[in-house]
Amino acid sequence: MASGVKPRVKVPKTAAAGETITIKTLISHKMESGQRKDKEGNVIPRSIINRFTCEFNGELVIDVTMEPAISTNPYFQFDATVPEAGEFVFTWYDDDGSVYDTKKSIEIA
C-alpha cells in the first residue's frame, strides 16, 4: 500500500429526486510512472492508480481506466442523476493491489 494516499470526495448532502448533481473527487497519490530513476540510478517502480469507479446503490455510475501518463493526485468531476436517497461508493485501484474507497450518502429533499 502506498503511503500518504488520501481519497477526498465532495457530494451534496441532499438533492431532489431525479436531480443531476456534480460530484468532485481527488485522491492524493504520487503516481510513479516506472520510468524515473532514484539518486543511485535504480528504476523507481511503477505505482499508479490504474482504475477509478463510482457506484450508487450498487449501480455503476462511472468506470475510468487510467494509464501511466495520468497526473499526480488525479481529480475527477462528473455529473450523476440521483433517483432516490442512497449511498455513493468511490473506489480507486492501485498497481500494487491496494484498494482505496470511501462512501458518501445523499438524502432526497
SVG drawing of the C-alpha trace seen along z (x, -y; Angstrom):
<svg xmlns="http://www.w3.org/2000/svg" viewBox="-38 -20 62 27">
<polyline fill="none" stroke="black" stroke-width="0.4" points="0.0,0.0 1.4,-3.4 2.0,-5.8 0.2,-9.1 -2.8,-8.1 -5.9,-10.0 -9.2,-10.0 -11.4,-13.1 -14.9,-13.4 -17.5,-16.2 -21.1,-15.2 -24.1,-17.4 -25.9,-16.2 -29.4,-16.5 -30.9,-16.6 -34.4,-16.4 -35.4,-13.0 -34.2,-12.9 -31.8,-15.9 -28.4,-15.8 -25.7,-16.7 -22.0,-17.4 -19.5,-15.1 -15.9,-16.0 -13.2,-13.5 -9.4,-13.8 -7.0,-11.2 -3.6,-12.2 -1.1,-9.8 2.4,-10.3 1.7,-8.3 5.2,-7.0 5.3,-6.0 8.2,-3.5 10.4,-5.4 12.3,-7.6 15.4,-6.7 16.4,-7.4 19.7,-9.0 21.5,-5.7 20.3,-5.1 17.8,-2.4 14.4,-2.5 11.6,-3.7 8.9,-1.0 5.6,-2.0 2.9,-2.9 -0.2,-4.5 -3.9,-4.5 -5.0,-2.5 -8.8,-2.5 -11.5,-4.6 -15.1,-3.6 -18.2,-5.1 -21.4,-3.2 -24.7,-4.5 -26.8,-1.9 -24.8,0.8 -25.3,-0.5 -22.2,-1.6 -22.1,-5.4 -18.6,-5.8 -15.6,-3.4 -12.3,-5.0 -9.2,-3.2 -6.0,-5.3 -2.7,-5.0 0.9,-6.0 0.5,-9.5 -2.2,-10.4 -1.2,-13.3 -0.2,-13.1 -3.3,-13.4 -5.9,-12.6 -9.0,-14.7 -12.3,-13.8 -15.5,-15.9 -18.6,-14.3 -22.4,-14.5 -24.8,-11.9 -28.6,-11.7 -30.0,-10.9 -33.2,-8.9 -33.5,-8.2 -31.8,-8.5 -28.7,-6.3 -25.0,-5.9 -22.2,-6.6 -19.2,-4.3 -16.0,-5.6 -13.1,-3.1 -9.6,-3.7 -7.4,-0.7 -3.5,-0.9 -1.0,1.1 0.3,2.8 -3.1,4.3 -4.2,1.8 -7.8,0.6 -8.9,-2.7 -12.5,-3.5 -14.8,-6.0 -18.6,-6.3 -20.9,-9.3 -24.7,-9.3 -27.2,-11.6 -30.8,-12.3 -33.8,-13.3 -35.0,-16.8"/>
</svg>
